[in-house]
Structures are given as C-alpha cells and as structure tokens.
Amino acid sequence: MTDGLPEMTSLERTALYKSLGNPLRRRILEYLGRHGEANSTVLARELGESSGTTSYHLRKLAEQRLIEEIPEKSGGRERWWRALPFRHTTPDPATMTPDEYAAAAQLAHLKIEFDTELYRRAHQEYRGPDGWAQVQRHGTWMTREELHDFTRAYQALLDRYGHPRDRAPAGARPVLMRYYAVPEAAEENDGEPAGP
C-alpha cells in the first residue's frame, strides 16, 4: 500500500526497490528529508557529485513519486525539489516475481545494516525515560488478528503524534522509529506456538 496512491504493479515495486537501494538516490532522499528542498547544484555540492548526475537521479525519483518539483522556486533550467510523504508495505514474498523479490531482498539487506546502527545508537544515546533516545522491548501473546489490529494502531499513533517537516512544531526533531513483530518459533510437532 502506498499513501493514498493506487496499488503498485510488480514492475513498479521492483523499480521502487531498486531505486531505494541506489546509494546516491538514498543520499538524495536523506538530504531532502533533513533540509526540506534542494536543486541539482546544491545536491552536487553537498554530495560530491556532478550536477548532471544529481539532476538525472532527481528526475528518476520524481518519476516514482518520491519527490516533486517546487514550481514556485523553479525557473528556466533551475528546478527545486522536495520529498513527498511516502508509505509502502511490501507484499507477501510468495506473491513476488523473482526480479521483484531479488530487488526487495537487496533493499532489505541495506536496511538491516542501517537499522542495526540505529539500534546501537539508541542504546548508546539512551539517557533515561525523559531523553530523546528511547529503547523498549516487549513480549506478549496475541492472535494474528490482534497483531494486525496492534500494527494498525501503531501506525495511527505515528500519524497522530508525527508531523510533516513543514508543519513540525518548534523544538521538533526528526525521529527514526522502527517496528518489528515476530512470533516465537512454532513447535515442530503441530506448527502452533508453545503455551499453556
């Protein structure tokens, strides 16, 4: 699912995963996320690339609706860009084509490295329950339906308390959050979780 956009085809998802796995495109999206807007010249200077290269990648990101041009700032050959809100849920791997699965797996590998570093930072920067870095780990029993309800409620909480960059209140900072829910391994004899 994408945020308010039509369902994507397998080819579109494959292109998306490849695009998000491209190191320079990731750096461009990270820069726009932190700074709000940029043109190819600014990105070339900040990322150590040529403006022709950043311009090409900006156009590709725009084709995938990850960024958009800022018409009121653009003129002539100078085009300014901003990131668009984006939300995507990867489909069941069993439904993916081999190309889509390979692209998604490559992207997941990159994300694991990034997320592992975030996990380390969260522990290193934790200063108690009133600090910016928060770390919590929990375990509980749920049905699959309850887990799905919980995941939807988690997303609703992010929507309720989070802000787009241009509407963030004073004192707000970008906060990177991750959510994983994994059932314990099933018993080999019946495929059901062990329990009373």
Backbone as a printed PyTorch tensor [residue, N CA C, xyz], in Angstrom:
tensor([[[  0.8460,  -1.1840,   0.0000],
         [  0.0000,   0.0000,   0.0000],
         [  0.8800,   1.2320,   0.0000]],

        [[  0.5530,   2.1910,  -0.8150],
         [  1.2420,   3.4720,  -0.7760],
         [  0.2650,   4.5100,  -0.2610]],

        [[  0.7860,   5.5640,   0.2920],
         [ -0.0280,   6.5540,   0.9910],
         [ -0.9800,   7.2670,   0.0360]],

        [[ -2.1940,   6.7390,  -0.1080],
         [ -3.1940,   7.3870,  -0.9270],
         [ -3.0000,   7.2060,  -2.4190]],

        [[ -2.0030,   6.3980,  -2.8370],
         [ -1.7360,   6.1910,  -4.2510],
         [ -2.3180,   4.8520,  -4.6840]],

        [[ -2.5400,   4.6740,  -6.0020],
         [ -3.0500,   3.3910,  -6.4770],
         [ -2.0840,   2.2560,  -6.1510]],

        [[ -2.6130,   1.0530,  -6.0450],
         [ -1.7760,  -0.1210,  -5.7900],
         [ -0.7230,  -0.2440,  -6.8830]],

        [[  0.4880,  -0.5970,  -6.5080],
         [  1.5880,  -0.6840,  -7.4610],
         [  1.6260,  -2.0690,  -8.1050]],

        [[  2.0990,  -2.1180,  -9.3460],
         [  2.3130,  -3.3920, -10.0190],
         [  3.6520,  -3.9690,  -9.5650]],

        [[  3.8890,  -5.2200,  -9.8920],
         [  5.1630,  -5.8550,  -9.5620],
         [  6.3330,  -5.1150, -10.2060]],

        [[  6.1670,  -4.6880, -11.4640],
         [  7.2410,  -3.9430, -12.1360],
         [  7.5140,  -2.6190, -11.4360]],

        [[  6.4570,  -1.9370, -11.0120],
         [  6.6350,  -0.6570, -10.3010],
         [  7.3120,  -0.8750,  -8.9560]],

        [[  6.9310,  -1.9380,  -8.2490],
         [  7.5800,  -2.2200,  -6.9670],
         [  9.0450,  -2.5880,  -7.1710]],

        [[  9.3410,  -3.3650,  -8.2010],
         [ 10.7310,  -3.7260,  -8.4910],
         [ 11.5590,  -2.4750,  -8.7450]],

        [[ 11.0330,  -1.5650,  -9.5550],
         [ 11.7420,  -0.3050,  -9.8370],
         [ 11.9100,   0.5160,  -8.5610]],

        [[ 10.8800,   0.5250,  -7.7180],
         [ 10.9540,   1.2620,  -6.4540],
         [ 12.0620,   0.7050,  -5.5710]],

        [[ 12.1020,  -0.6180,  -5.3940],
         [ 13.1110,  -1.2290,  -4.5280],
         [ 14.5200,  -0.9870,  -5.0710]],

        [[ 14.6760,  -1.0590,  -6.3830],
         [ 15.9880,  -0.7860,  -6.9740],
         [ 16.3750,   0.6780,  -6.7650]],

        [[ 15.4000,   1.5540,  -6.8960],
         [ 15.6710,   2.9820,  -6.7230],
         [ 16.0620,   3.2790,  -5.2780]],

        [[ 15.3110,   2.7190,  -4.3290],
         [ 15.6130,   2.9570,  -2.9210],
         [ 16.9230,   2.2910,  -2.4980]],

        [[ 17.3540,   1.2840,  -3.2540],
         [ 18.6180,   0.6240,  -2.9740],
         [ 19.8160,   1.2950,  -3.6200]],

        [[ 19.5620,   2.2830,  -4.4830],
         [ 20.6500,   3.0090,  -5.1220],
         [ 21.2740,   3.9640,  -4.1000]],

        [[ 22.5800,   3.8350,  -3.8280],
         [ 23.1940,   4.6460,  -2.7690],
         [ 23.0140,   6.1520,  -2.9570]],

        [[ 23.1780,   6.6540,  -4.1880],
         [ 23.0570,   8.0990,  -4.3940],
         [ 21.6110,   8.5500,  -4.2150]],

        [[ 20.6640,   7.7920,  -4.7000],
         [ 19.2580,   8.1730,  -4.5250],
         [ 18.8770,   8.1700,  -3.0540]],

        [[ 19.3980,   7.2110,  -2.3020],
         [ 19.1320,   7.1970,  -0.8550],
         [ 19.6980,   8.4600,  -0.2060]],

        [[ 20.9010,   8.8540,  -0.6140],
         [ 21.5230,  10.0560,  -0.0440],
         [ 20.7320,  11.3080,  -0.4240]],

        [[ 20.2090,  11.3450,  -1.6530],
         [ 19.3870,  12.4790,  -2.0750],
         [ 18.1240,  12.5460,  -1.2280]],

        [[ 17.4550,  11.4100,  -1.0440],
         [ 16.2310,  11.3890,  -0.2280],
         [ 16.5240,  11.7670,   1.2190]],

        [[ 17.6500,  11.3000,   1.7560],
         [ 18.0340,  11.6620,   3.1250],
         [ 18.2870,  13.1700,   3.2330]],

        [[ 18.9720,  13.7420,   2.2320],
         [ 19.2460,  15.1810,   2.2450],
         [ 17.9390,  15.9710,   2.2050]],

        [[ 17.0380,  15.5910,   1.2970],
         [ 15.7550,  16.3030,   1.2090],
         [ 14.9460,  16.1290,   2.4870]],

        [[ 15.0320,  14.9670,   3.0960],
         [ 14.3340,  14.7520,   4.3590],
         [ 14.8530,  15.6470,   5.4720]],

        [[ 16.1530,  15.8660,   5.5010],
         [ 16.7500,  16.7190,   6.5410],
         [ 16.5970,  18.2020,   6.2470]],

        [[ 16.7520,  18.5880,   4.9760],
         [ 16.8180,  20.0110,   4.6250],
         [ 15.5670,  20.5480,   3.9390]],

        [[ 14.6660,  19.6680,   3.5510],
         [ 13.3980,  20.1170,   3.0020],
         [ 13.3580,  20.2960,   1.4990]],

        [[ 14.4040,  20.8840,   0.9370],
         [ 14.4000,  21.1530,  -0.5020],
         [ 15.8260,  21.3350,  -0.9940]],

        [[ 15.9990,  21.1610,  -2.2930],
         [ 17.3200,  21.3600,  -2.9120],
         [ 17.1580,  21.3260,  -4.4260]],

        [[ 18.1650,  21.8290,  -5.1150],
         [ 18.2250,  21.6650,  -6.5610],
         [ 19.4460,  20.7960,  -6.8760]],

        [[ 19.6470,  20.4840,  -8.1480],
         [ 20.7300,  19.5720,  -8.5150],
         [ 22.1000,  20.1580,  -8.1730]],

        [[ 22.2430,  21.4750,  -8.2610],
         [ 23.5260,  22.1160,  -7.9540],
         [ 23.8600,  21.9920,  -6.4720]],

        [[ 22.8850,  22.2600,  -5.6240],
         [ 23.0890,  22.1340,  -4.1740],
         [ 23.4440,  20.6890,  -3.8260]],

        [[ 22.6860,  19.7450,  -4.3820],
         [ 22.9490,  18.3380,  -4.0850],
         [ 24.3170,  17.9050,  -4.5980]],

        [[ 24.6960,  18.3840,  -5.7760],
         [ 26.0140,  18.0400,  -6.3210],
         [ 27.1120,  18.5090,  -5.3670]],

        [[ 26.9960,  19.7290,  -4.8870],
         [ 27.9900,  20.2730,  -3.9700],
         [ 28.0130,  19.5030,  -2.6480]],

        [[ 26.8390,  19.2500,  -2.0830],
         [ 26.7570,  18.6050,  -0.7730],
         [ 27.1220,  17.1200,  -0.8100]],

        [[ 26.8340,  16.4560,  -1.9320],
         [ 27.0480,  15.0080,  -2.0150],
         [ 28.2900,  14.6260,  -2.8100]],

        [[ 28.9970,  15.6340,  -3.3280],
         [ 30.2380,  15.3530,  -4.0510],
         [ 30.0240,  14.6890,  -5.3960]],

        [[ 28.9720,  15.0850,  -6.1000],
         [ 28.6540,  14.5300,  -7.4170],
         [ 28.5630,  15.6720,  -8.4270]],

        [[ 28.4270,  15.3360,  -9.7060],
         [ 28.2070,  16.3690, -10.7110],
         [ 26.7280,  16.7430, -10.7150]],

        [[ 26.4110,  17.9630, -11.1340],
         [ 25.0080,  18.3810, -11.1760],
         [ 24.2380,  17.5950, -12.2350]],

        [[ 24.9180,  17.1440, -13.2890],
         [ 24.2540,  16.3040, -14.2860],
         [ 23.8050,  14.9810, -13.6860]],

        [[ 24.6590,  14.4000, -12.8290],
         [ 24.3230,  13.1350, -12.1740],
         [ 23.1620,  13.3210, -11.2030]],

        [[ 23.2320,  14.3600, -10.3710],
         [ 22.1410,  14.5650,  -9.4040],
         [ 20.8450,  14.9160, -10.1260]],

        [[ 20.9330,  15.6520, -11.2170],
         [ 19.7370,  16.0010, -11.9840],
         [ 19.0710,  14.7470, -12.5400]],

        [[ 19.8580,  13.8290, -13.0620],
         [ 19.3190,  12.5660, -13.5920],
         [ 18.5820,  11.7880, -12.4940]],

        [[ 19.2260,  11.6550, -11.3420],
         [ 18.6200,  10.8780, -10.2600],
         [ 17.3880,  11.5870,  -9.6780]],

        [[ 17.3940,  12.8970,  -9.6620],
         [ 16.2060,  13.6290,  -9.2240],
         [ 15.0140,  13.3360, -10.1370]],

        [[ 15.2640,  13.3330, -11.4320],
         [ 14.1710,  13.0290, -12.3710],
         [ 13.6390,  11.6220, -12.1640]],

        [[ 14.5320,  10.6590, -11.9070],
         [ 14.1010,   9.2780, -11.6730],
         [ 13.2830,   9.1700, -10.3860]],

        [[ 13.6950,   9.8590,  -9.3530],
         [ 12.9300,   9.8520,  -8.0990],
         [ 11.5640,  10.5040,  -8.2820]],

        [[ 11.4990,  11.5300,  -9.1150],
         [ 10.2150,  12.1880,  -9.3960],
         [  9.2850,  11.2590, -10.1700]],

        [[  9.8390,  10.4720, -11.0990],
         [  9.0200,   9.5300, -11.8630],
         [  8.3370,   8.5190, -10.9460]],

        [[  8.9900,   8.2080,  -9.8360],
         [  8.4360,   7.2320,  -8.9000],
         [  7.6150,   7.8870,  -7.7790]],

        [[  7.3610,   9.1780,  -7.9110],
         [  6.5410,   9.9260,  -6.9600],
         [  7.1280,   9.9280,  -5.5440]],

        [[  8.4600,   9.8920,  -5.4680],
         [  9.1360,  10.0050,  -4.1800],
         [  9.4840,  11.4570,  -3.8730]],

        [[  9.6180,  12.2680,  -4.9160],
         [  9.8700,  13.6970,  -4.7620],
         [  9.0190,  14.4400,  -5.7870]],

        [[  8.9070,  15.7560,  -5.6010],
         [  8.2010,  16.5750,  -6.5860],
         [  8.9280,  17.9030,  -6.7500]],

        [[  8.7170,  18.4890,  -7.9210],
         [  9.2900,  19.7990,  -8.1940],
         [  8.5300,  20.8490,  -7.3980]],

        [[  9.2360,  21.8950,  -6.9870],
         [  8.6220,  23.0300,  -6.2970],
         [  8.4340,  24.1200,  -7.3430]],

        [[  7.2250,  24.2390,  -7.9210],
         [  7.0420,  25.1480,  -9.0630],
         [  7.3600,  26.6040,  -8.7410]],

        [[  7.0020,  27.0640,  -7.5410],
         [  7.2110,  28.4720,  -7.2040],
         [  8.6880,  28.8410,  -7.0690]],

        [[  9.5790,  27.8430,  -6.8980],
         [ 11.0150,  28.1190,  -6.7950],
         [ 11.7580,  27.7930,  -8.0750]],

        [[ 11.1340,  27.0380,  -8.9610],
         [ 11.8040,  26.5890, -10.1860],
         [ 11.6040,  27.6000, -11.2990]],

        [[ 12.6160,  27.7360, -12.1230],
         [ 12.5230,  28.6250, -13.2730],
         [ 13.6400,  28.3370, -14.2520]],

        [[ 13.3290,  28.3080, -15.5350],
         [ 14.3390,  28.0010, -16.5440],
         [ 14.8750,  26.5980, -16.3420]],

        [[ 16.1980,  26.4980, -16.2640],
         [ 16.8170,  25.1820, -16.0720],
         [ 16.9950,  24.8540, -14.6030]],

        [[ 16.7440,  25.8230, -13.7250],
         [ 16.9120,  25.5840, -12.2930],
         [ 15.6140,  25.0280, -11.7150]],

        [[ 15.6680,  23.7720, -11.2840],
         [ 14.4940,  23.1040, -10.7280],
         [ 14.7790,  22.7320,  -9.2770]],

        [[ 13.8640,  23.1120,  -8.3970],
         [ 13.9790,  22.7930,  -6.9800],
         [ 13.0250,  21.6500,  -6.6620]],

        [[ 13.4260,  20.8110,  -5.7070],
         [ 12.7000,  19.5850,  -5.3930],
         [ 12.4770,  19.4400,  -3.9000]],

        [[ 11.4030,  18.7220,  -3.5510],
         [ 11.1310,  18.3660,  -2.1500],
         [ 10.6410,  16.9180,  -2.1190]],

        [[ 10.8590,  16.2620,  -0.9870],
         [ 10.4000,  14.8850,  -0.8100],
         [  8.8970,  14.8670,  -0.5970]],

        [[  8.2570,  13.8170,  -1.0690],
         [  6.8240,  13.6230,  -0.8590],
         [  6.5990,  12.6420,   0.2860]],

        [[  5.4780,  12.7770,   1.0010],
         [  5.1620,  11.7530,   2.0170],
         [  5.0170,  10.4010,   1.3160]],

        [[  5.5130,   9.3780,   1.9500],
         [  5.5070,   8.0690,   1.3050],
         [  5.3390,   6.9750,   2.3490]],

        [[  4.4940,   6.0280,   2.0290],
         [  4.2970,   4.8620,   2.8970],
         [  4.0940,   3.6530,   1.9890]],

        [[  4.8030,   2.5900,   2.2840],
         [  4.7050,   1.3930,   1.4370],
         [  4.8080,   0.1480,   2.3050]],

        [[  3.9620,  -0.8210,   2.0350],
         [  4.0380,  -2.1180,   2.6910],
         [  4.4270,  -3.1490,   1.6380]],

        [[  5.5200,  -3.8330,   1.8700],
         [  5.9790,  -4.8560,   0.9390],
         [  5.0010,  -6.0280,   0.9510]],

        [[  4.6530,  -6.5550,  -0.2220],
         [  3.7030,  -7.6730,  -0.2590],
         [  4.3300,  -8.9800,   0.2240]],

        [[  3.5090, -10.0030,   0.3370],
         [  3.9570, -11.3370,   0.6940],
         [  5.0230, -11.7850,  -0.3080]],

        [[  6.2200, -12.1620,   0.1490],
         [  7.2640, -12.5900,  -0.7840],
         [  6.8230, -13.7180,  -1.7260]],

        [[  5.8940, -14.5550,  -1.2780],
         [  5.4300, -15.6570,  -2.1210],
         [  4.6900, -15.1650,  -3.3640]],

        [[  4.2170, -13.9150,  -3.3380],
         [  3.4850, -13.3610,  -4.4850],
         [  4.3750, -12.5610,  -5.4250]],

        [[  5.6520, -12.4150,  -5.0780],
         [  6.5620, -11.5870,  -5.8770],
         [  7.1540, -12.3700,  -7.0430]],

        [[  7.4700, -11.6330,  -8.1080],
         [  8.2400, -12.2220,  -9.1970],
         [  9.6910, -12.3800,  -8.7120]],

        [[ 10.4860, -13.2210,  -9.3680],
         [ 11.8960, -13.3620,  -8.9560],
         [ 12.6690, -12.0380,  -8.9710]],

        [[ 12.4400, -11.1940,  -9.9870],
         [ 13.1310,  -9.9010, -10.0430],
         [ 12.7180,  -8.9950,  -8.8840]],

        [[ 11.4120,  -8.9680,  -8.6090],
         [ 10.9230,  -8.1410,  -7.5110],
         [ 11.4870,  -8.6220,  -6.1820]],

        [[ 11.4790,  -9.9370,  -5.9770],
         [ 11.9880, -10.4880,  -4.7250],
         [ 13.4740, -10.1630,  -4.5520]],

        [[ 14.2570, -10.3140,  -5.6250],
         [ 15.6910, -10.0220,  -5.5480],
         [ 15.9360,  -8.5510,  -5.2020]],

        [[ 15.1640,  -7.6440,  -5.8150],
         [ 15.3170,  -6.2070,  -5.5300],
         [ 14.9040,  -5.8970,  -4.0960]],

        [[ 13.8120,  -6.5080,  -3.6280],
         [ 13.3470,  -6.2830,  -2.2510],
         [ 14.3550,  -6.8520,  -1.2500]],

        [[ 14.9290,  -8.0180,  -1.5600],
         [ 15.9070,  -8.6290,  -0.6570],
         [ 17.1620,  -7.7720,  -0.5570]],

        [[ 17.6140,  -7.2150,  -1.6870],
         [ 18.7890,  -6.3490,  -1.6780],
         [ 18.5190,  -5.0930,  -0.8380]],

        [[ 17.3380,  -4.5100,  -1.0070],
         [ 16.9840,  -3.3290,  -0.2250],
         [ 16.8910,  -3.6750,   1.2570]],

        [[ 16.2970,  -4.8240,   1.5810],
         [ 16.1830,  -5.2450,   2.9830],
         [ 17.5660,  -5.4010,   3.6100]],

        [[ 18.5160,  -5.9350,   2.8500],
         [ 19.8760,  -6.0970,   3.3550],
         [ 20.4820,  -4.7390,   3.7200]],

        [[ 20.2940,  -3.7470,   2.8570],
         [ 20.7970,  -2.4000,   3.1450],
         [ 20.1150,  -1.8230,   4.3800]],

        [[ 18.8050,  -2.0450,   4.4970],
         [ 18.0670,  -1.5160,   5.6480],
         [ 18.5280,  -2.1660,   6.9460]],

        [[ 18.8420,  -3.4600,   6.9100],
         [ 19.2880,  -4.1510,   8.1230],
         [ 20.5650,  -3.5110,   8.6490]],

        [[ 21.4990,  -3.2020,   7.7600],
         [ 22.7380,  -2.5500,   8.1910],
         [ 22.4460,  -1.1950,   8.8390]],

        [[ 21.5770,  -0.4150,   8.2050],
         [ 21.2200,   0.9060,   8.7320],
         [ 20.4980,   0.7660,  10.0700]],

        [[ 19.5390,  -0.1690,  10.1350],
         [ 18.7540,  -0.3430,  11.3570],
         [ 19.5960,  -0.8750,  12.5100]],

        [[ 20.5850,  -1.7090,  12.1990],
         [ 21.4840,  -2.2110,  13.2440],
         [ 22.2670,  -1.0560,  13.8600]],

        [[ 22.7180,  -0.1250,  13.0160],
         [ 23.4200,   1.0490,  13.5340],
         [ 22.4860,   1.9170,  14.3720]],

        [[ 21.2190,   2.0630,  13.9570],
         [ 20.2560,   2.8100,  14.7730],
         [ 20.0640,   2.1590,  16.1350]],

        [[ 19.9940,   0.8380,  16.1580],
         [ 19.8300,   0.1010,  17.4160],
         [ 21.0030,   0.3940,  18.3570]],

        [[ 22.2180,   0.3630,  17.8110],
         [ 23.3970,   0.6750,  18.6250],
         [ 23.3220,   2.1080,  19.1610]],

        [[ 22.9820,   3.0470,  18.2630],
         [ 22.8930,   4.4480,  18.6770],
         [ 21.8400,   4.6490,  19.7560]],

        [[ 20.6940,   3.9940,  19.6020],
         [ 19.6230,   4.1490,  20.5980],
         [ 20.1210,   3.7410,  21.9780]],

        [[ 20.8670,   2.6510,  22.0560],
         [ 21.4020,   2.2110,  23.3500],
         [ 22.4980,   3.1420,  23.8500]],

        [[ 23.3580,   3.6080,  22.9520],
         [ 24.4460,   4.4960,  23.3640],
         [ 23.9210,   5.8540,  23.8230]],

        [[ 22.8530,   6.3420,  23.1820],
         [ 22.3490,   7.6790,  23.4710],
         [ 21.2080,   7.6950,  24.4900]],

        [[ 20.8350,   6.5200,  24.9900],
         [ 19.7470,   6.4560,  25.9680],
         [ 20.1580,   7.1810,  27.2540]],

        [[ 19.3360,   8.1080,  27.6880],
         [ 19.5930,   8.8880,  28.9090],
         [ 18.4140,   8.7930,  29.8760]],

        [[ 17.7190,   7.6970,  29.8370],
         [ 16.5790,   7.5080,  30.7240],
         [ 15.2620,   7.8050,  30.0170]],

        [[ 14.1500,   7.6080,  30.7200],
         [ 12.8360,   7.7350,  30.0860],
         [ 12.4890,   9.1470,  29.6270]],

        [[ 13.2410,  10.1610,  30.0480],
         [ 12.9440,  11.5280,  29.6210],
         [ 13.8510,  12.0180,  28.4940]],

        [[ 14.7520,  11.1670,  28.0030],
         [ 15.6790,  11.5680,  26.9480],
         [ 15.0690,  11.4180,  25.5610]],

        [[ 15.8390,  11.8590,  24.5660],
         [ 15.3840,  11.7540,  23.1710],
         [ 15.4170,  10.3130,  22.6910]],

        [[ 16.4680,   9.5910,  23.0180],
         [ 16.5690,   8.1910,  22.5700],
         [ 15.7610,   7.3050,  23.5110]],

        [[ 14.8960,   6.4940,  22.9490],
         [ 14.0580,   5.5880,  23.7370],
         [ 14.2760,   4.1550,  23.2560]],

        [[ 14.3290,   3.2380,  24.1930],
         [ 14.5150,   1.8280,  23.8680],
         [ 13.5070,   1.0290,  24.6710]],

        [[ 12.7170,   0.2330,  23.9850],
         [ 11.7710,  -0.6500,  24.6630],
         [ 11.7330,  -1.9860,  23.9440]],

        [[ 11.6340,  -3.0440,  24.7130],
         [ 11.4970,  -4.3890,  24.1560],
         [ 10.3890,  -5.0750,  24.9400]],

        [[  9.5110,  -5.7300,  24.2330],
         [  8.3680,  -6.3620,  24.8930],
         [  8.1090,  -7.7340,  24.2990]],

        [[  7.3940,  -8.5450,  25.0410],
         [  6.8970,  -9.8190,  24.5520],
         [  5.5110, -10.0330,  25.1370]],

        [[  4.6390, -10.6160,  24.3770],
         [  3.2850, -10.8640,  24.8470],
         [  2.6610, -11.9570,  23.9940]],

        [[  1.4350, -12.3210,  24.2900],
         [  0.6880, -13.2810,  23.4850],
         [ -0.3900, -12.5240,  22.7260]],

        [[ -0.5330, -12.8090,  21.4530],
         [ -1.5660, -12.1890,  20.6140],
         [ -2.0480, -13.1930,  19.5790]],

        [[ -3.2710, -13.0070,  19.1540],
         [ -3.7260, -13.7110,  17.9600],
         [ -3.2210, -12.9380,  16.7460]],

        [[ -3.2950, -13.5500,  15.5740],
         [ -2.8840, -12.8510,  14.3640],
         [ -3.7400, -11.6080,  14.1490]],

        [[ -5.0480, -11.7200,  14.4000],
         [ -5.9450, -10.5680,  14.2250],
         [ -5.5730,  -9.4460,  15.1880]],

        [[ -5.2350,  -9.8000,  16.4430],
         [ -4.8330,  -8.7700,  17.4060],
         [ -3.5140,  -8.1110,  16.9940]],

        [[ -2.6080,  -8.9150,  16.4560],
         [ -1.3450,  -8.3530,  15.9790],
         [ -1.5920,  -7.3630,  14.8470]],

        [[ -2.4840,  -7.7110,  13.9170],
         [ -2.8030,  -6.7920,  12.8180],
         [ -3.4800,  -5.5240,  13.3380]],

        [[ -4.3850,  -5.6780,  14.3150],
         [ -5.0220,  -4.5050,  14.9230],
         [ -3.9770,  -3.6250,  15.6140]],

        [[ -3.0420,  -4.2630,  16.3210],
         [ -1.9860,  -3.5180,  17.0080],
         [ -1.1330,  -2.7420,  16.0030]],

        [[ -0.7840,  -3.3760,  14.8900],
         [  0.0360,  -2.7160,  13.8710],
         [ -0.6870,  -1.5100,  13.2980]],

        [[ -1.9910,  -1.6510,  13.0420],
         [ -2.7710,  -0.5020,  12.5510],
         [ -2.8250,   0.6110,  13.6080]],

        [[ -2.9640,   0.2240,  14.8800],
         [ -2.9990,   1.2240,  15.9540],
         [ -1.6520,   1.9310,  16.0910]],

        [[ -0.5670,   1.1850,  15.8990],
         [  0.7730,   1.7670,  15.9300],
         [  0.9130,   2.8340,  14.8380]],

        [[  0.4530,   2.4910,  13.6380],
         [  0.5100,   3.4550,  12.5360],
         [ -0.3530,   4.6700,  12.8360]],

        [[ -1.5240,   4.4490,  13.4330],
         [ -2.4050,   5.5670,  13.7880],
         [ -1.7330,   6.4810,  14.8210]],

        [[ -0.9850,   5.9000,  15.7560],
         [ -0.2540,   6.7150,  16.7370],
         [  0.8240,   7.5570,  16.0510]],

        [[  1.5370,   6.9660,  15.1060],
         [  2.5330,   7.7400,  14.3620],
         [  1.8700,   8.8830,  13.6070]],

        [[  0.7280,   8.6040,  12.9960],
         [  0.0030,   9.6540,  12.2750],
         [ -0.4770,  10.7490,  13.2300]],

        [[ -0.8740,  10.3420,  14.4350],
         [ -1.4060,  11.3090,  15.4160],
         [ -0.3120,  12.2140,  15.9870]],

        [[  0.8310,  11.6230,  16.3200],
         [  1.8760,  12.3910,  17.0050],
         [  2.9760,  12.9050,  16.0850]],

        [[  3.0940,  12.3510,  14.8970],
         [  4.1340,  12.7980,  13.9690],
         [  3.6670,  13.9830,  13.1440]],

        [[  4.6250,  14.6910,  12.5550],
         [  4.3290,  15.8800,  11.7500],
         [  5.1370,  15.8540,  10.4710]],

        [[  4.5700,  16.3240,   9.3770],
         [  5.4110,  16.5670,   8.1990],
         [  6.4250,  17.6570,   8.5370]],

        [[  7.5440,  17.6320,   7.8610],
         [  8.6190,  18.5790,   8.1630],
         [  8.1350,  20.0240,   8.1480]],

        [[  7.3020,  20.3690,   7.1640],
         [  6.8840,  21.7690,   7.0210],
         [  5.8310,  22.1940,   8.0490]],

        [[  5.3130,  21.2400,   8.8360],
         [  4.3220,  21.6090,   9.8640],
         [  4.7490,  21.1760,  11.2680]],

        [[  6.0180,  20.8390,  11.4090],
         [  6.5130,  20.4040,  12.7130],
         [  6.5750,  21.5860,  13.6730]],

        [[  6.1540,  21.3930,  14.9260],
         [  6.2000,  22.4960,  15.8950],
         [  7.6400,  22.8180,  16.3110]],

        [[  7.8140,  23.9700,  16.9260],
         [  9.1290,  24.3750,  17.4150],
         [  9.6480,  23.3160,  18.3790]],

        [[ 10.9290,  23.0140,  18.2680],
         [ 11.5510,  22.0240,  19.1430],
         [ 11.4630,  20.5980,  18.6180]],

        [[ 10.7260,  20.3780,  17.5340],
         [ 10.6260,  19.0270,  16.9710],
         [ 11.9220,  18.6610,  16.2640]],

        [[ 12.2680,  17.3970,  16.3470],
         [ 13.4440,  16.8720,  15.6480],
         [ 13.0210,  15.6680,  14.8260]],

        [[ 13.7450,  15.3710,  13.7460],
         [ 13.4580,  14.1190,  13.0380],
         [ 13.7400,  12.9410,  13.9690]],

        [[ 12.8270,  12.0070,  14.0420],
         [ 12.9770,  10.8320,  14.9050],
         [ 12.8250,   9.5900,  14.0400]],

        [[ 13.8220,   8.7150,  14.0870],
         [ 13.7890,   7.4770,  13.3170],
         [ 13.2320,   6.3680,  14.1980]],

        [[ 12.1520,   5.7450,  13.7620],
         [ 11.4970,   4.6970,  14.5470],
         [ 11.3970,   3.4360,  13.7020]],

        [[ 11.4970,   2.2920,  14.3520],
         [ 11.3530,   1.0000,  13.6830],
         [ 10.3900,   0.1450,  14.5070]],

        [[  9.6080,  -0.6580,  13.8220],
         [  8.6620,  -1.5500,  14.4950],
         [  8.7950,  -2.9340,  13.8790]],

        [[  9.0640,  -3.9250,  14.7130],
         [  9.1240,  -5.3130,  14.2740],
         [  8.2510,  -6.1410,  15.2020]],

        [[  7.5530,  -7.0730,  14.6610],
         [  6.8000,  -8.0360,  15.4570],
         [  7.0310,  -9.3990,  14.8320]],

        [[  7.5990, -10.3150,  15.6050],
         [  7.9260, -11.6440,  15.0850],
         [  7.4690, -12.6790,  16.0980]],

        [[  6.6490, -13.6370,  15.6840],
         [  6.2490, -14.6750,  16.6440],
         [  7.4310, -15.5780,  16.9650]],

        [[  7.4200, -16.1400,  18.1690],
         [  8.4470, -17.1200,  18.5100],
         [  8.3030, -18.3210,  17.5850]],

        [[  9.3680, -19.0920,  17.4710],
         [  9.3420, -20.2590,  16.5980],
         [  8.2330, -21.2130,  17.0240]],

        [[  7.5340, -21.7730,  16.0420],
         [  6.4480, -22.7070,  16.3290],
         [  7.0080, -24.0580,  16.7440]],

        [[  6.2280, -24.7920,  17.5300],
         [  6.6020, -26.1540,  17.8900],
         [  6.6540, -26.9940,  16.6230]],

        [[  7.6240, -27.8520,  16.5120],
         [  7.7610, -28.6680,  15.3160],
         [  6.6130, -29.6570,  15.1520]],

        [[  6.0240, -30.1050,  16.2870],
         [  5.0370, -31.1720,  16.1760],
         [  3.7080, -30.7250,  15.5860]],

        [[  3.2590, -29.5040,  15.8570],
         [  1.9510, -29.1070,  15.3310],
         [  1.9210, -27.7300,  14.6890]],

        [[  3.0540, -27.0590,  14.6440],
         [  3.0760, -25.7500,  13.9830],
         [  2.4610, -24.6450,  14.8000]],

        [[  2.0580, -24.9020,  16.0320],
         [  1.4480, -23.8930,  16.8900],
         [  2.4370, -23.4240,  17.9360]],

        [[  2.3270, -22.1660,  18.3890],
         [  3.2190, -21.6950,  19.4380],
         [  3.0390, -22.5170,  20.7140]],

        [[  4.1240, -22.7340,  21.4250],
         [  4.0310, -23.4330,  22.7000],
         [  3.3580, -22.5600,  23.7300]],

        [[  2.6520, -23.1430,  24.6420],
         [  1.9940, -22.3560,  25.6780],
         [  1.1390, -23.2160,  26.5600]],

        [[  0.4980, -22.6200,  27.5790],
         [ -0.3130, -23.4030,  28.4980],
         [ -1.5540, -23.9630,  27.8150]]])
